[in-house]
Amino acid sequence: MGIIKNRFILKATYFCEKRIYLNSEKIIALSPPIEAYVSAKINGERKVVCIPNFSDCEYFVTDRNSHSEKFPFLNGKFVIGYFGAAGKANDLLRLAEAAAYLKNTGIRNVVFLLISAGSELESIKSYAKVHDLDNIIFSEFQDKENIRDALTLCDASYVSYADYPSLWTGSPNKFFDGIAAGKLIILNFEGWIKDIVEEYGCGLYYDQHKPEEFWKKLEPYLNNSELLQKAQINSRRLALESFSKKELVSKFLTLFR
């Protein structure tokens, strides 16, 4: 992200990184591109295992009506949820810009539900206040059970990264929770997650610098309930087939046998 600029410190951190890899018995990479990067660092030595974050498909449910009384103000709206950190790496200003575009265009049936905490949250709230964005609902950070209840009421799950390709190799929990709950996935970054979302047909990607593109990609799902339902079913299928908790935990445990 360019935060460390001193070339001597950079050289030292890269040296330490490589020494850690070389002295490890096993290395868990959270995504295929991370696996490829680490393997290249240690000349392909066969001790890197790819185990991404998992989807807890037994914990997350898909019945929207079961918790509607907790968030009555969401009834009748197309709800896009963001549940996670609000730091520099997440760049939630892009979400706020998309919300501003929707309001300025007169689109009133889409709302964003943010349950978040982090260093950038206050600036996002200030942006929303200045632009009078009543289509962003801020909620205090919740425990896992309340996050599940809130996610149940969402139609889509928003996954955000800042515009740094290195971040796009990540394995964000909010993505795996979103597909476990069977939600339309909205991405504002490229990379391996974008590729798999497009492969399964369970979401959309838009250029984070073009909020008008956000609406262009989202509108078909609002106008076609069958299209939305198909994407949500595909989302759940992706979770079950590729990121189930049972299979990935089992793969993790084999490292200690």
Phi and psi in degrees as GROMACS dihedral restraints (atoms count N, CA, C in turn):
[ dihedral_restraints ]
;  ai    aj    ak    al  type     phi  dphi    fc
    3     4     5     6     1    80.4    20    10
    4     5     6     7     1    13.9    20    10
    6     7     8     9     1   -72.3    20    10
    7     8     9    10     1   -41.9    20    10
    9    10    11    12     1   -88.1    20    10
   10    11    12    13     1   120.2    20    10
   12    13    14    15     1  -113.1    20    10
   13    14    15    16     1   -23.1    20    10
   15    16    17    18     1   -68.1    20    10
   16    17    18    19     1   121.3    20    10
   18    19    20    21     1   -68.2    20    10
   19    20    21    22     1   -25.1    20    10
   21    22    23    24     1   -73.6    20    10
   22    23    24    25     1   -39.8    20    10
   24    25    26    27     1   -66.6    20    10
   25    26    27    28     1   -40.7    20    10
   27    28    29    30     1   -60.0    20    10
   28    29    30    31     1   -44.7    20    10
   30    31    32    33     1   -62.3    20    10
   31    32    33    34     1   -39.4    20    10
   33    34    35    36     1   -66.6    20    10
   34    35    36    37     1   -40.0    20    10
   36    37    38    39     1   -68.2    20    10
   37    38    39    40     1   -39.3    20    10
   39    40    41    42     1   -65.6    20    10
   40    41    42    43     1   -35.9    20    10
   42    43    44    45     1   -64.4    20    10
   43    44    45    46     1   -46.9    20    10
   45    46    47    48     1   -62.7    20    10
   46    47    48    49     1   -40.6    20    10
   48    49    50    51     1   -57.0    20    10
   49    50    51    52     1   -49.6    20    10
   51    52    53    54     1   -65.2    20    10
   52    53    54    55     1   -37.9    20    10
   54    55    56    57     1   -64.5    20    10
   55    56    57    58     1   -39.2    20    10
   57    58    59    60     1   -61.1    20    10
   58    59    60    61     1   -45.4    20    10
   60    61    62    63     1   -62.0    20    10
   61    62    63    64     1   -45.4    20    10
   63    64    65    66     1   -65.9    20    10
   64    65    66    67     1   -30.1    20    10
   66    67    68    69     1   -95.3    20    10
   67    68    69    70     1     4.4    20    10
   69    70    71    72     1   -88.1    20    10
   70    71    72    73     1   147.0    20    10
   72    73    74    75     1   -79.5    20    10
   73    74    75    76     1   -41.1    20    10
   75    76    77    78     1  -138.4    20    10
   76    77    78    79     1   150.6    20    10
   78    79    80    81     1  -128.3    20    10
   79    80    81    82     1   124.7    20    10
   81    82    83    84     1   -96.7    20    10
   82    83    84    85     1   118.1    20    10
   84    85    86    87     1   -98.4    20    10
   85    86    87    88     1   136.4    20    10
   87    88    89    90     1   -86.7    20    10
   88    89    90    91     1     1.0    20    10
   90    91    92    93     1  -161.6    20    10
   91    92    93    94     1   160.2    20    10
   93    94    95    96     1   -57.7    20    10
   94    95    96    97     1   -42.5    20    10
   96    97    98    99     1   -66.8    20    10
   97    98    99   100     1   -31.8    20    10
   99   100   101   102     1   -67.8    20    10
  100   101   102   103     1   -40.4    20    10
  102   103   104   105     1   -58.2    20    10
  103   104   105   106     1   -45.4    20    10
  105   106   107   108     1   -65.0    20    10
  106   107   108   109     1   -39.8    20    10
  108   109   110   111     1   -65.0    20    10
  109   110   111   112     1   -47.6    20    10
  111   112   113   114     1   -67.2    20    10
  112   113   114   115     1   -40.7    20    10
  114   115   116   117     1   -59.4    20    10
  115   116   117   118     1   -39.2    20    10
  117   118   119   120     1   -67.1    20    10
  118   119   120   121     1   -33.4    20    10
  120   121   122   123     1   -63.7    20    10
  121   122   123   124     1   -32.1    20    10
  123   124   125   126     1  -114.4    20    10
  124   125   126   127     1    27.3    20    10
  126   127   128   129     1    57.8    20    10
  127   128   129   130     1    40.9    20    10
  129   130   131   132     1    75.2    20    10
  130   131   132   133     1    12.5    20    10
  132   133   134   135     1   -56.9    20    10
  133   134   135   136     1   133.3    20    10
  135   136   137   138     1   -83.6    20    10
  136   137   138   139     1    69.3    20    10
  138   139   140   141     1  -138.0    20    10
  139   140   141   142     1    11.4    20    10
  141   142   143   144     1   -97.3    20    10
  142   143   144   145     1   126.1    20    10
  144   145   146   147     1  -120.2    20    10
  145   146   147   148     1   129.9    20    10
  147   148   149   150     1   -90.5    20    10
  148   149   150   151     1   113.9    20    10
  150   151   152   153     1  -134.6    20    10
  151   152   153   154     1    97.5    20    10
  153   154   155   156     1   -72.8    20    10
  154   155   156   157     1   171.6    20    10
  156   157   158   159     1   -60.3    20    10
  157   158   159   160     1   153.0    20    10
  159   160   161   162     1  -106.3    20    10
  160   161   162   163     1   165.2    20    10
  162   163   164   165     1  -102.8    20    10
  163   164   165   166     1   121.7    20    10
  165   166   167   168     1   -88.6    20    10
  166   167   168   169     1    82.5    20    10
  168   169   170   171     1   -70.4    20    10
  169   170   171   172     1   -21.3    20    10
  171   172   173   174     1   -79.3    20    10
  172   173   174   175     1   -26.8    20    10
  174   175   176   177     1   -85.1    20    10
  175   176   177   178     1   -42.2    20    10
  177   178   179   180     1   -87.1    20    10
  178   179   180   181     1   131.2    20    10
  180   181   182   183     1  -111.3    20    10
  181   182   183   184     1   172.0    20    10
  183   184   185   186     1  -122.9    20    10
  184   185   186   187     1     7.2    20    10
  186   187   188   189     1   -83.5    20    10
  187   188   189   190     1   102.8    20    10
  189   190   191   192     1   -64.0    20    10
  190   191   192   193     1   -35.3    20    10
  192   193   194   195     1   -72.5    20    10
  193   194   195   196     1   -18.4    20    10
  195   196   197   198     1   -68.7    20    10
  196   197   198   199     1   -21.9    20    10
  198   199   200   201     1  -128.5    20    10
  199   200   201   202     1    19.9    20    10
  201   202   203   204     1   -64.3    20    10
  202   203   204   205     1   -24.7    20    10
  204   205   206   207     1   -70.9    20    10
  205   206   207   208     1   -19.0    20    10
  207   208   209   210     1   -76.5    20    10
  208   209   210   211     1   -27.9    20    10
  210   211   212   213     1  -133.9    20    10
  211   212   213   214     1    66.3    20    10
  213   214   215   216     1   -62.9    20    10
  214   215   216   217     1   -24.7    20    10
  216   217   218   219     1   -71.2    20    10
  217   218   219   220     1    -7.1    20    10
  219   220   221   222     1   -93.2    20    10
  220   221   222   223     1   -10.0    20    10
  222   223   224   225     1   -60.4    20    10
  223   224   225   226     1   133.5    20    10
  225   226   227   228     1    82.2    20    10
  226   227   228   229     1     3.0    20    10
  228   229   230   231     1  -109.8    20    10
  229   230   231   232     1   155.0    20    10
  231   232   233   234     1   -87.1    20    10
  232   233   234   235     1   113.8    20    10
  234   235   236   237     1  -104.5    20    10
  235   236   237   238     1   125.8    20    10
  237   238   239   240     1  -110.1    20    10
  238   239   240   241     1   118.6    20    10
  240   241   242   243     1  -101.5    20    10
  241   242   243   244     1   140.9    20    10
  243   244   245   246     1  -128.3    20    10
  244   245   246   247     1   116.6    20    10
  246   247   248   249     1  -127.3    20    10
  247   248   249   250     1   101.4    20    10
  249   250   251   252     1   169.9    20    10
  250   251   252   253     1  -162.7    20    10
  252   253   254   255     1   -72.1    20    10
  253   254   255   256     1   152.1    20    10
  255   256   257   258     1  -121.8    20    10
  256   257   258   259     1    70.0    20    10
  258   259   260   261     1  -112.9    20    10
  259   260   261   262     1  -176.2    20    10
  261   262   263   264     1   -61.4    20    10
  262   263   264   265     1   -33.6    20    10
  264   265   266   267     1   -69.9    20    10
  265   266   267   268     1   -22.3    20    10
  267   268   269   270     1   -90.4    20    10
  268   269   270   271     1   -29.8    20    10
  270   271   272   273     1    49.1    20    10
  271   272   273   274     1    60.5    20    10
  273   274   275   276     1   -71.6    20    10
  274   275   276   277     1    -4.8    20    10
  276   277   278   279     1   -58.4    20    10
  277   278   279   280     1   -30.1    20    10
  279   280   281   282     1   -65.7    20    10
  280   281   282   283     1   -37.6    20    10
  282   283   284   285     1   -64.8    20    10
  283   284   285   286     1   -43.5    20    10
  285   286   287   288     1   -63.8    20    10
  286   287   288   289     1   -37.1    20    10
  288   289   290   291     1   -65.4    20    10
  289   290   291   292     1   -37.5    20    10
  291   292   293   294     1   -65.4    20    10
  292   293   294   295     1   -40.5    20    10
  294   295   296   297     1   -63.5    20    10
  295   296   297   298     1   -39.6    20    10
  297   298   299   300     1   -64.7    20    10
  298   299   300   301     1   -40.3    20    10
  300   301   302   303     1   -62.2    20    10
  301   302   303   304     1   -43.6    20    10
  303   304   305   306     1   -61.6    20    10
  304   305   306   307     1   -43.5    20    10
  306   307   308   309     1   -65.4    20    10
  307   308   309   310     1   -44.5    20    10
  309   310   311   312     1   -66.8    20    10
  310   311   312   313     1   -22.6    20    10
  312   313   314   315     1   -88.6    20    10
  313   314   315   316     1    -7.3    20    10
  315   316   317   318     1    87.5    20    10
  316   317   318   319     1    18.0    20    10
  318   319   320   321     1   -89.4    20    10
  319   320   321   322     1   112.5    20    10
  321   322   323   324     1  -109.6    20    10
  322   323   324   325     1    -7.4    20    10
  324   325   326   327     1   -96.7    20    10
  325   326   327   328     1    10.7    20    10
  327   328   329   330     1  -118.0    20    10
  328   329   330   331     1   129.4    20    10
  330   331   332   333     1  -130.2    20    10
  331   332   333   334     1   153.1    20    10
  333   334   335   336     1  -109.1    20    10
  334   335   336   337     1   128.2    20    10
  336   337   338   339     1  -107.3    20    10
  337   338   339   340     1   114.6    20    10
  339   340   341   342     1  -109.5    20    10
  340   341   342   343     1   117.3    20    10
  342   343   344   345     1  -115.7    20    10
  343   344   345   346     1   100.5    20    10
  345   346   347   348     1  -151.0    20    10
  346   347   348   349     1   164.8    20    10
  348   349   350   351     1  -153.3    20    10
  349   350   351   352     1   148.3    20    10
  351   352   353   354     1   153.3    20    10
  352   353   354   355     1   175.0    20    10
  354   355   356   357     1   -65.8    20    10
  355   356   357   358     1   -24.0    20    10
  357   358   359   360     1   -99.6    20    10
  358   359   360   361     1     0.0    20    10
  360   361   362   363     1   -64.1    20    10
  361   362   363   364     1   -41.2    20    10
  363   364   365   366     1   -64.7    20    10
  364   365   366   367     1   -36.2    20    10
  366   367   368   369     1   -67.7    20    10
  367   368   369   370     1   -33.6    20    10
  369   370   371   372     1   -68.1    20    10
  370   371   372   373     1   -41.5    20    10
  372   373   374   375     1   -63.2    20    10
  373   374   375   376     1   -39.5    20    10
  375   376   377   378     1   -64.3    20    10
  376   377   378   379     1   -41.9    20    10
  378   379   380   381     1   -60.7    20    10
  379   380   381   382     1   -44.5    20    10
  381   382   383   384     1   -63.9    20    10
  382   383   384   385     1   -36.9    20    10
  384   385   386   387     1   -69.6    20    10
  385   386   387   388     1   -44.8    20    10
  387   388   389   390     1   -61.7    20    10
  388   389   390   391     1   -38.1    20    10
  390   391   392   393     1   -95.6    20    10
  391   392   393   394     1     7.0    20    10
  393   394   395   396     1    52.3    20    10
  394   395   396   397     1    52.6    20    10
  396   397   398   399     1   -89.5    20    10
  397   398   399   400     1    89.4    20    10
  399   400   401   402     1   -80.7    20    10
  400   401   402   403     1     1.3    20    10
  402   403   404   405     1   -95.5    20    10
  403   404   405   406     1     8.6    20    10
  405   406   407   408     1  -113.8    20    10
  406   407   408   409     1   123.5    20    10
  408   409   410   411     1  -109.9    20    10
  409   410   411   412     1   117.6    20    10
  411   412   413   414     1   -94.9    20    10
  412   413   414   415     1   135.2    20    10
  414   415   416   417     1  -130.9    20    10
  415   416   417   418     1   148.6    20    10
  417   418   419   420     1   -61.9    20    10
  418   419   420   421     1   152.2    20    10
  420   421   422   423     1   -61.0    20    10
  421   422   423   424     1   138.3    20    10
  423   424   425   426     1  -117.2    20    10
  424   425   426   427     1   165.4    20    10
  426   427   428   429     1   -77.4    20    10
  427   428   429   430     1   175.6    20    10
  429   430   431   432     1   -62.7    20    10
  430   431   432   433     1   -37.1    20    10
  432   433   434   435     1   -65.5    20    10
  433   434   435   436     1   -42.9    20    10
  435   436   437   438     1   -71.0    20    10
  436   437   438   439     1   -31.9    20    10
  438   439   440   441     1   -62.0    20    10
  439   440   441   442     1   -42.4    20    10
  441   442   443   444     1   -61.2    20    10
  442   443   444   445     1   -44.1    20    10
  444   445   446   447     1   -62.5    20    10
  445   446   447   448     1   -41.4    20    10
  447   448   449   450     1   -68.6    20    10
  448   449   450   451     1   -41.0    20    10
  450   451   452   453     1   -63.9    20    10
  451   452   453   454     1   -32.7    20    10
  453   454   455   456     1   -57.8    20    10
  454   455   456   457     1   -34.3    20    10
  456   457   458   459     1   -83.5    20    10
  457   458   459   460     1    -6.1    20    10
  459   460   461   462     1   -87.7    20    10
  460   461   462   463     1   149.3    20    10
  462   463   464   465     1   -90.9    20    10
  463   464   465   466     1   -29.3    20    10
  465   466   467   468     1  -141.7    20    10
  466   467   468   469     1   155.3    20    10
  468   469   470   471     1  -118.4    20    10
  469   470   471   472     1   125.7    20    10
  471   472   473   474     1   -95.8    20    10
  472   473   474   475     1   127.4    20    10
  474   475   476   477     1  -120.4    20    10
  475   476   477   478     1   123.4    20    10
  477   478   479   480     1  -127.4    20    10
  478   479   480   481     1   136.7    20    10
  480   481   482   483     1  -134.9    20    10
  481   482   483   484     1   150.3    20    10
  483   484   485   486     1   -67.1    20    10
  484   485   486   487     1   167.0    20    10
  486   487   488   489     1   -81.5    20    10
  487   488   489   490     1    62.9    20    10
  489   490   491   492     1  -130.9    20    10
  490   491   492   493     1   113.6    20    10
  492   493   494   495     1   -53.0    20    10
  493   494   495   496     1   -31.0    20    10
  495   496   497   498     1   -61.6    20    10
  496   497   498   499     1   -33.0    20    10
  498   499   500   501     1   -70.9    20    10
  499   500   501   502     1   -27.0    20    10
  501   502   503   504     1   -70.9    20    10
  502   503   504   505     1    -6.4    20    10
  504   505   506   507     1   -86.6    20    10
  505   506   507   508     1    -0.2    20    10
  507   508   509   510     1   -72.3    20    10
  508   509   510   511     1  -178.3    20    10
  510   511   512   513     1  -136.2    20    10
  511   512   513   514     1    71.6    20    10
  513   514   515   516     1   -72.1    20    10
  514   515   516   517     1   129.7    20    10
  516   517   518   519     1   -55.5    20    10
  517   518   519   520     1   -38.7    20    10
  519   520   521   522     1   -60.9    20    10
  520   521   522   523     1   -29.5    20    10
  522   523   524   525     1   -67.3    20    10
  523   524   525   526     1   -46.7    20    10
  525   526   527   528     1   -70.7    20    10
  526   527   528   529     1   -32.9    20    10
  528   529   530   531     1   -67.8    20    10
  529   530   531   532     1   -39.3    20    10
  531   532   533   534     1   -63.1    20    10
  532   533   534   535     1   -43.5    20    10
  534   535   536   537     1   -74.5    20    10
  535   536   537   538     1   -31.5    20    10
  537   538   539   540     1   -61.5    20    10
  538   539   540   541     1   -37.0    20    10
  540   541   542   543     1   -84.4    20    10
  541   542   543   544     1    -1.5    20    10
  543   544   545   546     1    70.3    20    10
  544   545   546   547     1    49.8    20    10
  546   547   548   549     1  -108.8    20    10
  547   548   549   550     1   151.7    20    10
  549   550   551   552     1   -61.8    20    10
  550   551   552   553     1   131.0    20    10
  552   553   554   555     1   -98.6    20    10
  553   554   555   556     1   129.2    20    10
  555   556   557   558     1  -115.0    20    10
  556   557   558   559     1   119.6    20    10
  558   559   560   561     1  -115.9    20    10
  559   560   561   562     1   143.0    20    10
  561   562   563   564     1  -117.7    20    10
  562   563   564   565     1    26.4    20    10
  564   565   566   567     1  -147.5    20    10
  565   566   567   568     1   160.2    20    10
  567   568   569   570     1   -96.1    20    10
  568   569   570   571     1  -173.4    20    10
  570   571   572   573     1   117.3    20    10
  571   572   573   574     1  -165.8    20    10
  573   574   575   576     1   -66.6    20    10
  574   575   576   577     1   -33.3    20    10
  576   577   578   579     1   -68.6    20    10
  577   578   579   580     1   -41.1    20    10
  579   580   581   582     1   -58.0    20    10
  580   581   582   583     1   -43.4    20    10
  582   583   584   585     1   -61.3    20    10
  583   584   585   586     1   -43.7    20    10
  585   586   587   588     1   -74.7    20    10
  586   587   588   589     1   -32.4    20    10
  588   589   590   591     1   -64.5    20    10
  589   590   591   592     1   -41.8    20    10
  591   592   593   594     1   -69.4    20    10
  592   593   594   595     1   -35.9    20    10
  594   595   596   597     1   -62.9    20    10
  595   596   597   598     1   -41.8    20    10
  597   598   599   600     1   -88.7    20    10
  598   599   600   601     1    -9.2    20    10
  600   601   602   603     1    62.9    20    10
  601   602   603   604     1    44.3    20    10
  603   604   605   606     1  -117.3    20    10
  604   605   606   607     1    15.1    20    10
  606   607   608   609     1  -179.0    20    10
  607   608   609   610     1  -165.6    20    10
  609   610   611   612     1  -140.6    20    10
  610   611   612   613     1   152.9    20    10
  612   613   614   615     1  -119.0    20    10
  613   614   615   616     1   139.9    20    10
  615   616   617   618     1  -136.4    20    10
  616   617   618   619     1   154.1    20    10
  618   619   620   621     1   -68.3    20    10
  619   620   621   622     1   116.8    20    10
  621   622   623   624     1   -63.0    20    10
  622   623   624   625     1   -15.7    20    10
  624   625   626   627     1   -92.0    20    10
  625   626   627   628     1     2.5    20    10
  627   628   629   630     1  -129.1    20    10
  628   629   630   631     1    81.5    20    10
  630   631   632   633     1   -59.0    20    10
  631   632   633   634     1   -26.1    20    10
  633   634   635   636     1   -66.1    20    10
  634   635   636   637     1   -29.5    20    10
  636   637   638   639     1   -71.0    20    10
  637   638   639   640     1   -31.6    20    10
  639   640   641   642     1   -56.1    20    10
  640   641   642   643     1   -49.5    20    10
  642   643   644   645     1   -68.0    20    10
  643   644   645   646     1   -38.7    20    10
  645   646   647   648     1   -60.8    20    10
  646   647   648   649     1   -38.4    20    10
  648   649   650   651     1   -78.6    20    10
  649   650   651   652     1   -30.6    20    10
  651   652   653   654     1   -82.2    20    10
  652   653   654   655     1   -34.6    20    10
  654   655   656   657     1   -52.5    20    10
  655   656   657   658     1   -41.6    20    10
  657   658   659   660     1   -57.8    20    10
  658   659   660   661     1   -32.3    20    10
  660   661   662   663     1   -74.9    20    10
  661   662   663   664     1   -27.3    20    10
  663   664   665   666     1   -75.8    20    10
  664   665   666   667     1   -32.4    20    10
  666   667   668   669     1   -90.0    20    10
  667   668   669   670     1   -11.1    20    10
  669   670   671   672     1  -135.2    20    10
  670   671   672   673     1    99.1    20    10
  672   673   674   675     1   -64.8    20    10
  673   674   675   676     1   -30.7    20    10
  675   676   677   678     1   -68.4    20    10
  676   677   678   679     1   -38.8    20    10
  678   679   680   681     1   -63.7    20    10
  679   680   681   682     1   -43.4    20    10
  681   682   683   684     1   -62.8    20    10
  682   683   684   685     1   -46.6    20    10
  684   685   686   687     1   -62.8    20    10
  685   686   687   688     1   -39.3    20    10
  687   688   689   690     1   -63.0    20    10
  688   689   690   691     1   -43.5    20    10
  690   691   692   693     1   -63.2    20    10
  691   692   693   694     1   -40.1    20    10
  693   694   695   696     1   -67.2    20    10
  694   695   696   697     1   -39.1    20    10
  696   697   698   699     1   -64.1    20    10
  697   698   699   700     1   -42.0    20    10
  699   700   701   702     1   -64.3    20    10
  700   701   702   703     1   -33.7    20    10
  702   703   704   705     1   -62.8    20    10
  703   704   705   706     1   -48.6    20    10
  705   706   707   708     1   -62.7    20    10
  706   707   708   709     1   -38.8    20    10
  708   709   710   711     1   -63.6    20    10
  709   710   711   712     1   -40.5    20    10
  711   712   713   714     1   -59.4    20    10
  712   713   714   715     1   -44.3    20    10
  714   715   716   717     1   -60.6    20    10
  715   716   717   718     1   -45.2    20    10
  717   718   719   720     1   -70.0    20    10
  718   719   720   721     1   -38.3    20    10
  720   721   722   723     1   -83.7    20    10
  721   722   723   724     1   -29.6    20    10
  723   724   725   726     1  -119.8    20    10
  724   725   726   727     1   -23.1    20    10
  726   727   728   729     1  -135.3    20    10
  727   728   729   730     1    31.1    20    10
  729   730   731   732     1   -68.6    20    10
  730   731   732   733     1   141.4    20    10
  732   733   734   735     1   -56.2    20    10
  733   734   735   736     1   -45.4    20    10
  735   736   737   738     1   -59.5    20    10
  736   737   738   739     1   -46.2    20    10
  738   739   740   741     1   -71.3    20    10
  739   740   741   742     1   -40.4    20    10
  741   742   743   744     1   -74.2    20    10
  742   743   744   745     1   -34.2    20    10
  744   745   746   747     1   -65.5    20    10
  745   746   747   748     1   -40.3    20    10
  747   748   749   750     1   -61.6    20    10
  748   749   750   751     1   -41.2    20    10
  750   751   752   753     1   -64.6    20    10
  751   752   753   754     1   -38.4    20    10
  753   754   755   756     1   -63.7    20    10
  754   755   756   757     1   -44.1    20    10
  756   757   758   759     1   -67.1    20    10
  757   758   759   760     1   -27.1    20    10
  759   760   761   762     1   -64.0    20    10
  760   761   762   763     1   -18.5    20    10
  762   763   764   765     1   -68.4    20    10
  763   764   765   766     1   -18.2    20    10
  765   766   767   768     1  -107.4    20    10
  766   767   768   769     1     5.5    20    10
